[in-house]
Amino acid sequence: MADRKKKLEEHETREYVHERKTKLIANKLKMHPRSYSFAKICYKNYYNTVGSFHVLPDFLLIGASMSGTTSLYQGLVEHPNIHTAKTKEIQFFGTKYPRGINWYRYHFPSKFEKFVSKIKKEKFITGEGTTRSLDYPHVPKLVKEIIPNVKLILILRNPIDRAYSHYNTAVKNKKMTLSFEDAIKMEEAKIKGEMKKMEEDMNYISYKYSFNAFLNRGKYYFAIKRWMNIFPKNQFFVIKSEDFFKNTKKIFGELHEFLDVPKFNFDSDVIYNERKYTAMKSKTRDELIEYFRPYNEKLYKLLDRDFDWDK
């Protein structure tokens, strides 16, 4: 128990320090343009060299956002054979892709660490969890080119609850002032043409879509179909979010088996990013049940599984 807690604390500290240090140094250097340009060249040379001595991920937690991905990832890395990346969401297959494969490798453990584990006859895997990966149309092909045998993990939440959580997070972050009902009415107008732009230009990152697609990001069928057109179904492990929080130990047991790591006595009830907010209007929920019904039915057929979200 103490070792597991220590590992979690070390991971959270490392992730926090890594992000803070990177931002702090970058902000200071930006005040000195010449030094900043020189530092960027040095940094690039550094990670291109060092990154080549690091491994690529064995698994990716690709979404869905607002579904429990942080709790799932933090629970995963409690396992002694699952080694953490420098940060949960690296965002490589999106805004950071031009930085190159060695920049991506740099965020994972070294090949030496894996070699030591092999000598000790210990299983060694690593992974990350960039939840935007599910939404961007070019990501599956990019992942296939670089890590074709990677295992893909999905946790899916009732799209109505996901949308409401997404909306309330936007309100909390002062990016939304409209009521939930008005926000979803205006959604299509706000994101019009954004998916087409993303499909046509792999370097186009749509913040309009990320921040305003409360309902569209819950139409899981379309995103998962893109991934399953590229990867075989046996590389996916799909979790119903509601089941995960009801029976955490069971889900982790099945997930450890999927990742081919030894059984581990997971004994944590930690829930990350838990939020409480005013209940959704019953009329709105009833309308959204009907709105999502056809998309959910397509998803159930694709996955050969009924998530029972249409009640």
Summary of the structure (lengths in Angstrom):
residues: 311
radius of gyration: 20.3
end to end distance: 39.7
largest distance: 60.5
contacts: 887
relative contact order: 0.13
helix: 58%
strand: 8%
